[in-house]
Amino acid sequence: MTIIVKSRIENGWIRFSKKVRLPDGTRIILRIEPVLKTKEKLKIISELSGSWSDDPTIMSIFDELEHKRHHNSGREVTFK
């Protein structure tokens, strides 16, 4: 069972936005994923988008993918 609860860090403690209804003593795994603001997401996208810009092999890679895409006739299907 997975429960997803939006939370906030306050003075080093996790403050849940609603009561978590699990029995005391329940062992859990807590995965913390900071919620990024739109501006932060756009910055990451911008940084990643240009990561191939100076790679001299990128055009040959895309050419090969394009060639395979247009020349793959799929597989033969037979009906019995």
N, C-alpha and C positions, 0 to 999 in steps of 0.2 A: 504494500500500500504506500502510495506517495502522496504527501500533503505539500502543497506549495502555498507559502504564506509570505506576503510582502512584509518586509521588516525594515528597521532603521537602526543604525548604530548610534547610541547615546552614551557618552562618557565611557566608551570601551565595552558597553554591554549591548546585546541584541535585544531590541524592543519590538515584539511582534505587534502587528496591527489588529490582530484578533486572538482570542484564546485558542490555544492548541489543545485539543481534546484527546490526549494520550495519557494512559495511566502513569503515575509516578514510577520511576525506575525503568521506564522503557528506554532501551538503548537505541540511539539514532545515529545516522551519519548526516552531518550538516555540510552542505556544499554552498559556499558563499560566492555569489556572482554579483558584483556591483552593477547597478542599473546605470547605464551610460546615458547621458543627455544627447540629444540629436547632434549638437555641435561636436561632441566627442566621437560619435559614430562616423560622422562625415570626415573628420580628420583621419581616422583609421582607414576608411575607404580610400581617401585621397592618397595616403602613404602607400597603400597596397597597389593601387591602380597603376602607378608609375614604376613598379618594381621590375618590369621587363623592358622598360624603355631603352636602356643602353645595351641590351643583350643582342649581339650580332646574329645569333642563331634563331631568334624568335620567328622571323619571317619564313625561314625554311620549315620550321615546325608547323606553323599555321598552313603553309602550302601543302605539306604532307597530309595534314588532317583534312583539308578541303578536298584533296585528290581522293583520299579514302572514302570520304563521305559521298562523293558523286559517283564513285566507281564500284561501290558495294551493292551487288544485286540481291543481297539477302540470301536466304537458303530456300531450297526447293521444298515445297509442302505437297505431300501426296495424301489423298483420301482413300480409305479402303471401304 
